[in-house]
Amino acid sequence: VQLQASGGGLVQAGGSLRLSCVVSGSVFSAKVMNWYRQAPGKQRDLVARIDSGGSTTYADSVKGRFSISRDNAKNTVYLQMNSLKPEDTAVYYCNADYFLYYGRDYWGKGTLVTVSS
């Protein structure tokens, strides 16, 4: 199973970006898809998650600004990020929960988001 994240870049504060993560190599859809982020010198934190039924959870710091969605037919998860702030600057990683099928989860390589003030 491979995850390929894309959509990062440089944006001014207040701007928007949409991240995408395509999952390949599995006939099954992940039970849960997650977006994490890791800022320089900090731990990797959960940003948002969406389960197979479409239920979502967000970190308090992004509630009302970020939106996670998934297209199971395309094996893709998205993270729409609006009203970006400099503190959102980080490498964003997608993660797929495949414990049900393969006994493990999988990570993408990450995409860098830089928000300038």
C-alpha positions in Angstrom: 0.0 0.0 0.0 1.3 3.4 -1.0 0.2 6.9 -0.1 1.1 9.9 -2.2 0.3 13.4 -0.8 0.3 16.5 -2.9 -1.0 20.1 -2.8 1.4 21.8 -0.5 3.1 25.1 -1.2 3.7 28.6 -0.1 0.6 30.8 0.7 0.0 34.0 2.4 -1.8 34.2 5.7 -5.6 34.1 5.1 -5.2 32.0 2.0 -6.3 28.5 1.2 -4.8 25.3 0.0 -6.2 21.8 -0.7 -4.1 18.8 0.0 -4.8 15.4 -1.6 -3.6 12.0 -0.7 -4.0 9.1 -3.1 -3.9 5.5 -1.8 -2.8 2.8 -4.1 -2.0 -0.9 -3.8 -5.1 -2.1 -2.0 -8.5 -3.3 -3.1 -9.9 -2.2 0.3 -10.6 1.3 1.5 -8.9 2.3 4.7 -11.1 2.2 7.8 -9.9 5.6 8.9 -7.9 8.2 7.0 -5.9 10.8 8.9 -4.0 14.0 8.2 -1.1 14.8 10.6 1.4 17.7 10.6 4.8 18.2 12.0 6.3 21.7 12.4 10.1 22.1 12.7 11.3 20.9 16.1 7.8 19.7 17.2 6.1 16.4 17.4 3.7 15.1 14.8 0.2 15.9 15.7 -3.2 14.8 14.4 -5.0 17.5 12.3 -8.1 15.7 11.1 -9.5 12.2 10.6 -12.4 10.7 8.7 -13.8 7.2 9.0 -15.3 5.0 6.4 -18.8 6.3 7.2 -17.7 9.9 6.8 -17.6 10.9 10.4 -14.9 13.5 11.0 -12.7 14.7 13.9 -10.6 17.9 14.0 -7.9 19.3 16.2 -9.1 22.3 18.1 -6.6 24.5 16.4 -8.1 23.9 12.9 -11.8 23.6 13.7 -13.9 25.8 11.5 -11.0 26.4 9.1 -10.1 22.9 7.8 -12.3 20.3 6.2 -11.4 16.7 5.6 -13.2 14.6 3.0 -12.7 11.3 1.1 -13.7 9.8 -2.2 -13.6 6.0 -1.8 -14.1 5.5 -5.5 -10.9 7.3 -6.2 -9.1 6.1 -3.0 -8.4 9.7 -2.2 -8.6 11.9 0.9 -8.6 15.6 0.9 -7.8 18.4 3.3 -9.3 21.8 2.5 -7.4 24.4 4.5 -8.9 27.9 4.7 -7.9 31.0 6.6 -4.4 29.7 6.9 -2.2 31.1 9.6 1.6 31.1 9.9 1.3 28.6 12.8 -0.1 26.1 10.2 3.3 25.9 8.6 4.4 22.3 8.7 4.9 19.1 6.8 1.5 17.5 6.3 1.3 13.7 6.3 -1.5 11.4 5.3 -2.1 8.2 7.2 -4.3 5.2 6.4 -5.6 2.8 9.0 -5.5 -0.7 7.5 -5.2 -2.6 10.8 -8.5 -4.5 9.9 -7.0 -5.9 6.7 -3.2 -5.8 7.0 -2.6 -5.3 10.7 -0.9 -2.0 10.3 -1.2 1.6 9.1 0.6 3.3 6.3 2.1 6.8 5.9 2.7 9.1 2.9 6.0 11.0 2.6 4.5 14.4 3.4 3.9 17.7 1.7 5.2 21.0 2.9 2.8 23.8 3.7 4.4 27.2 4.3 2.2 30.2 5.4 3.8 33.6 5.3 2.6 36.5 7.5 
